[in-house]
Amino acid sequence: MVSLVYSNSAAEILAELATRVRAQQARDGALAPVRVVVPSADVEAYLRLGIAREQGVAANLEFTRLTAFAADVVEALSGARVA
C-alpha cells in the first residue's frame, strides 16, 4: 500500500514516519522490511537517523529512490523495463 504524508515541518513528517514504521513492524514482525520511498540520499540519511533517534534503532528499513520506485511500478504494470 502506498501512503503519502506531507507537511511543511520536517519534524512532523519524521514523527509520523517513525510512528508508522513502529506500527508496521509491530503488525508484520521486526524482521519484515519496511519500504520507504525518498527523493535523495540526503533525505534517506535524515530519516534513518531520525527514526533511530525516535525508536532507539532503525532496523530493516528499505529505502528506495523515487525514480527507482517509479521505474519498478511502470515495469510491474506494463512489463516494459525503464532505464
N, C-alpha and C positions, 0 to 999 in steps of 0.2 A: 504494500500500500504506500502510496506517495502522500506525504503530508507536508504542507507548506506553512511556514511560520515566518512572519515578518514584523519588524518593529524598527523604530529609529534608535533604539537603545541596544547596543551590543550586549550589555549585561542582562537585559530581559530575555534576549534570544538565547543566550548561553544558559540561563537558569531554566528556561523552558526545555531546551535540548537535553540538559542533564536530567531533568525530571522524566522526559520521555525515554531516554536511554535506560534509566533505572527501572522504569515500568516495563519496558520491553524485555530487559534481561530477567526481571522477576517472573514474567509470563513465560518466556521461551527458554530460560535457563542461562546461567552465566557464561556457558561455553558457546552459545549461539551468537554469531557475529551480528552486529548492528550496523546497517549501511547508512552512511551519511554522505550526501552529495554536497560538495563545496566548489566555489569558483576558483580557488587558488591554493597554493601550498601555504601561504601566509595565514589564510583563514583556517586551514586544517590545523596548523600548529597552535593557533589561538584557541580553537575549540578543544583540541586534545589536552592542552594544559589546563584549560578552564574546567573541563569535565573531571580531570584528575583532581583538581583543587576542590571541586564540589563533592565528589564521591570518594576521594582518597586514592582512587586508581582509575585508569582509563584503559580497560582491557577489552579485547575483542571488538574493537571499533574498526569498521572497514570504510575508509574514506575513498571516495571516487570523485574525480573532477567532473564538472558539469558537462564538458564536451564529451568525455568518455561515456558518461551516463546516457546522454542523448544518442550517441552512436549505438550503444547497446539496445536502446529502445527501438531505434529505426531498424536495426538488424533483426530484432525479435519479431517486429511487426511485418516487415517486408521480405526478410530473408537476404536483403542486399547489404553487403559489408560497406561501411562508410569509412573513408580514410581519416 
